[in-house]
């Protein structure tokens, strides 16, 4: 049979569709004027920018660098995750993604809400110049917990909650950022990667290589942020931060996981048995109230619940919002009264340029991102 010759007109629709897509991409790109570079890294550059139509409307443009590997593998999974979940999640305490466009060299540009006051990490660390109180902590924690509740209501695990992923808006609101490690809740039979969440904020079930877990992993990280706000130092800081060292730190600060306090823990693949004489008893309520007296008995109770070793015993995000901590004295600070000197625009740029799972300099440099890229559902 003679080969069929395709009339040029028949190929036009596909070419036309490509042209339209390019035109729309170009139109989107031309809406913004890039300004100062706020952060630059191997993974991304971050710029301040504004709308052409209204210079008072400020945004941040995160230009994700695309290397030669894109030809073979396509856009990285963490970039796709970040775009996917930020497009799906719209909440006052989650950073807003306005738009996405590409450039001729295939770099991907995310147009994000500009959060000019830096992050909670810088604020926590600046002990010489910034003082805050129990009311401020309650306000910040309320915003974080509402963001996590919204993520979980929409079946999204964040998997990288830490102070430098909590950016501060001009009005003092805290907004959860960096969804590069996020994922949808799993099918009950689909294994999940355990090598995720920055180490000082990672729960024990992931150190024990659990392949099936829930929103309880985020709740543990929220507890770590809560404790860090009170102590102004990472609650589970360890240097070195190898897995065994981190498990030892959890045992020291919270208690040693055993079959008594966590039925089934010894069946997890990475569980390390502990000699009876080396077992640290689970911290009691009085310990939490003594060590975290700043937030009162109700705050200490909530913190203790978030640090339940058995993830099945940790409260859900919804249960956290119903806890009596929020209605006990003192009342949370008003937005206008909150400290907000979290390092400014440059800090925001430095935060947004990093891949998920990395700690900033001076707090565990070059922490490895050990993520299984075999599947977007990992």
C-alpha positions in Angstrom: 0.0 0.0 0.0 1.3 3.4 -0.9 2.3 5.6 1.9 -0.3 8.3 2.7 1.0 11.8 2.2 -0.3 14.1 4.9 -1.5 17.5 3.6 0.3 20.4 5.3 -3.0 21.7 6.4 -3.7 18.6 8.4 -0.6 19.2 10.5 -1.7 22.8 11.3 -3.8 22.2 14.4 -0.9 20.7 16.4 1.5 23.5 15.3 -1.2 26.0 16.0 -1.7 24.6 19.5 2.0 24.9 20.2 2.1 28.5 19.0 -0.9 29.4 21.1 0.8 27.9 24.2 4.0 29.8 23.5 2.0 33.0 23.0 0.2 32.6 26.3 3.4 31.8 28.1 5.0 35.0 26.6 2.0 37.0 27.6 2.3 35.7 31.2 6.0 36.5 31.3 5.4 40.0 30.1 3.1 40.8 33.0 6.1 41.1 35.4 9.2 43.3 35.8 12.0 41.6 37.6 14.0 43.6 40.1 16.7 42.8 42.7 18.0 39.3 43.0 17.2 38.1 46.5 18.8 34.7 46.5 20.9 32.6 44.3 21.7 28.9 44.5 22.3 25.7 42.5 18.6 24.9 42.5 17.0 28.3 42.0 17.4 32.1 41.8 14.8 34.3 43.5 14.0 37.9 42.4 11.8 40.7 43.7 9.4 41.7 41.0 6.2 43.7 40.4 3.3 43.8 38.0 3.8 45.9 34.9 0.2 47.2 35.2 0.7 48.1 38.9 4.2 48.7 40.3 2.8 48.6 43.8 1.8 45.0 43.4 5.0 43.2 44.5 5.7 39.5 44.0 8.7 37.1 44.2 9.8 35.2 41.1 11.5 31.9 41.8 13.4 30.8 38.7 14.1 27.1 39.0 17.2 26.2 37.0 16.8 23.4 34.5 20.0 21.6 33.6 20.7 19.1 30.8 19.0 16.3 32.7 15.6 17.8 31.7 16.1 16.5 28.2 16.1 12.9 29.5 14.1 13.1 32.8 12.0 16.2 32.5 11.3 18.7 35.3 12.4 17.6 38.7 9.9 16.0 41.0 10.3 18.5 43.8 9.5 21.3 41.3 6.4 19.5 40.1 5.3 18.8 43.6 5.7 22.5 44.6 3.7 23.7 41.6 1.0 21.0 42.0 0.2 21.6 45.6 0.5 25.4 45.6 -2.0 25.5 42.8 -4.4 23.3 44.8 -4.0 25.0 48.2 -5.4 28.5 48.8 -5.3 29.5 52.4 -4.3 32.7 54.3 -1.4 30.9 56.0 0.0 29.2 52.9 2.2 31.1 50.5 0.3 31.9 47.4 1.3 30.9 43.9 0.0 33.4 41.4 1.4 32.0 38.1 3.9 29.8 36.3 5.8 30.6 33.1 8.9 29.4 31.3 11.7 31.1 29.5 13.4 30.3 26.3 16.1 28.3 28.0 13.4 26.2 29.7 13.9 27.6 33.2 10.7 27.4 35.1 9.5 30.6 36.9 7.1 30.5 39.8 5.4 33.8 40.6 4.9 33.7 44.4 3.5 36.0 47.1 6.2 38.3 48.3 6.7 37.9 52.1 9.1 40.7 53.0 9.7 40.1 56.7 11.9 37.0 56.3 11.1 33.9 58.4 10.5 32.6 61.9 14.0 31.1 62.1 15.8 34.4 61.9 13.4 35.8 64.5 14.0 32.9 66.8 17.8 33.2 66.5 18.0 37.0 67.1 18.0 36.7 70.9 19.9 40.0 71.3 17.3 42.2 69.5 14.0 40.4 69.5 11.9 39.5 72.5 8.6 37.7 72.2 6.2 36.2 74.7 3.6 33.4 75.2 0.9 35.4 73.4 3.2 35.8 70.3 4.0 32.1 70.3 0.3 31.2 70.5 -0.5 33.5 67.5 2.3 32.0 65.4 1.4 28.4 66.4 -2.3 29.1 65.6 -1.4 30.2 62.1 0.8 27.2 61.5 -1.8 24.7 62.9 -4.5 26.2 60.7 -2.2 25.8 57.6 -1.5 22.2 58.4 -5.2 21.5 59.1 -6.0 22.9 55.7 -3.3 20.8 54.0 -4.5 17.6 55.7 -8.2 18.4 54.9 -7.1 18.5 51.3 -5.2 15.2 51.7 -1.7 16.8 51.5 1.3 15.9 53.7 3.8 18.8 53.8 6.8 16.8 55.1 9.1 19.7 55.7 7.7 21.9 58.5 10.5 23.9 60.1 11.0 27.6 61.2 12.7 28.7 58.0 9.7 27.4 55.9 7.4 29.7 57.9 7.7 33.1 56.1 6.4 36.4 57.5 4.1 38.7 55.5 4.2 42.5 55.7 1.2 42.4 58.1 2.8 39.9 60.4 1.0 36.7 59.2 3.0 33.5 59.1 2.7 31.6 55.8 3.9 28.0 55.2 6.2 27.7 52.2 8.3 25.1 50.4 6.1 22.2 49.2 9.0 20.5 47.4 8.7 17.4 49.6 4.9 17.4 49.9 2.8 14.5 48.6 -0.8 13.4 48.6 -2.1 11.0 51.2 -1.2 7.5 50.1 -3.3 4.7 48.9 -3.4 2.3 51.9 -1.4 -0.3 50.0 1.2 2.1 48.4 4.6 2.3 50.2 5.9 5.7 51.0 9.5 6.9 51.3 10.8 7.2 54.9 13.9 9.3 54.1 12.1 12.6 54.2 11.6 15.6 56.5 14.6 17.6 57.7 16.3 15.5 60.4 15.8 17.7 63.5 12.1 17.8 62.7 11.7 14.1 61.6 9.5 11.8 63.7 10.8 8.4 65.1 8.6 6.3 62.8 10.6 7.6 59.8 13.9 6.8 61.5 12.6 3.3 61.9 11.9 3.1 58.2 8.1 3.1 58.3 6.7 2.9 54.7 3.2 3.7 55.8 2.4 6.8 57.8 -0.1 9.6 58.1 -0.4 13.3 58.9 1.1 12.4 62.3 4.5 13.0 60.8 3.6 16.6 60.2 2.2 16.9 63.7 5.6 15.8 65.2 7.3 18.5 63.1 4.8 21.1 64.3 5.7 20.1 67.9 9.4 20.6 67.1 8.6 24.2 65.9 6.5 24.8 69.0 9.3 23.7 71.3 11.9 25.7 69.3 9.8 28.9 69.7 9.8 28.4 73.4 13.5 27.4 73.9 14.9 29.4 71.0 17.0 26.4 70.1 16.1 23.3 68.1 14.4 20.8 70.5 16.1 17.8 68.7 19.4 19.4 67.8 22.2 16.9 67.3 25.6 17.2 65.8 26.4 14.7 64.3 22.9 14.1 63.0 23.2 10.5 61.8 20.1 8.4 62.2 21.3 6.6 65.3 22.3 9.9 66.9 18.9 11.3 66.1 17.2 8.3 67.6 19.3 8.7 70.7 18.3 12.3 70.9 14.6 11.5 70.7 15.1 8.9 73.4 16.8 11.5 75.6 14.3 14.3 75.0 11.0 12.4 74.8 11.6 8.8 75.9 12.7 5.4 74.4 10.2 3.8 72.0 9.3 0.3 73.3 6.5 -2.2 72.8 5.0 -0.9 76.0 4.5 2.7 74.8 4.3 2.0 71.1 2.8 -1.5 70.4 4.2 -2.8 67.1 7.3 -0.6 67.0 9.7 -3.5 67.1 8.3 -4.8 63.8 9.4 -1.8 61.9 12.3 -2.6 59.6 14.7 0.0 61.1 13.9 -0.5 64.7 17.0 -0.8 66.9 16.5 -2.7 70.2 17.6 -1.0 73.3 19.0 -2.8 76.4 16.6 -2.6 79.3 19.1 -0.7 81.4 19.5 1.9 78.7 15.7 2.7 78.3 14.8 6.3 79.1 11.2 6.5 80.5 8.7 8.6 78.6 8.7 12.1 79.9 5.9 12.8 82.3 3.5 15.8 82.2 5.4 17.4 85.0 8.6 17.4 82.9 6.8 19.1 80.0 5.3 21.7 82.4 8.6 22.4 84.0 10.6 22.7 80.7 7.9 24.6 78.9 6.4 26.7 81.6 6.3 29.7 79.3 3.3 28.4 77.5 1.5 27.3 80.7 0.0 23.9 81.6 -2.3 23.9 78.5 0.5 24.6 76.1 2.7 21.9 77.8 -0.2 19.4 77.5 -0.6 20.1 73.8 3.2 19.8 73.2 3.3 16.5 75.1 0.5 15.2 72.9 2.3 16.2 69.7 5.4 14.3 70.8 3.6 11.0 71.5 6.0 8.4 70.3 3.3 6.2 68.9 2.0 8.2 65.9 -1.5 6.7 66.4 -1.7 8.6 69.7 -0.8 12.0 68.3 -3.7 14.3 67.8 -4.9 15.2 64.3 -4.6 18.7 63.1 -8.4 19.1 63.7 -8.0 17.9 67.3 -5.2 20.3 67.8 -7.4 23.2 66.9 -10.0 22.0 69.4 -7.4 21.9 72.2 -8.1 24.1 75.3 -4.6 25.7 74.8 -6.2 28.2 72.3 -8.9 29.4 74.8 -6.6 29.5 77.9 -4.8 32.7 79.0 -3.1 34.5 77.6 -4.9 35.4 74.4 -2.9 35.2 71.1 -1.3 38.5 70.0 -2.9 40.6 67.4 -1.1 40.7 64.0 -0.1 44.3 64.4 1.5 43.5 67.7 3.7 40.6 66.6 7.4 40.9 66.1 8.2 40.6 62.4 11.9 41.3 62.0 12.6 37.9 60.5 15.5 39.0 58.3 13.7 40.8 55.5 13.5 40.2 51.8 17.0 38.7 51.5 16.1 36.0 54.0 13.0 35.2 52.1 15.0 34.9 48.9 17.5 32.6 50.6 14.7 30.4 51.9 12.9 30.1 48.5 16.1 29.3 46.6 16.7 26.1 48.5 15.5 22.6 47.7 13.1 21.1 50.3 14.8 19.2 53.1 17.8 21.4 53.5 18.7 23.3 56.6 20.1 26.8 56.3 23.8 27.6 57.0 25.0 27.3 60.6 22.2 24.8 61.5 23.5 21.6 59.9 25.2 22.6 56.7 24.7 20.5 53.7 22.0 18.2 55.1 21.4 15.6 52.5 18.1 15.4 50.7 17.6 11.7 50.6 14.3 11.4 48.7 13.3 8.5 46.5 12.6 10.0 43.1 11.4 6.8 41.7 7.9 8.0 41.8 5.9 11.2 42.4 3.9 9.3 45.0 7.0 8.4 47.0 
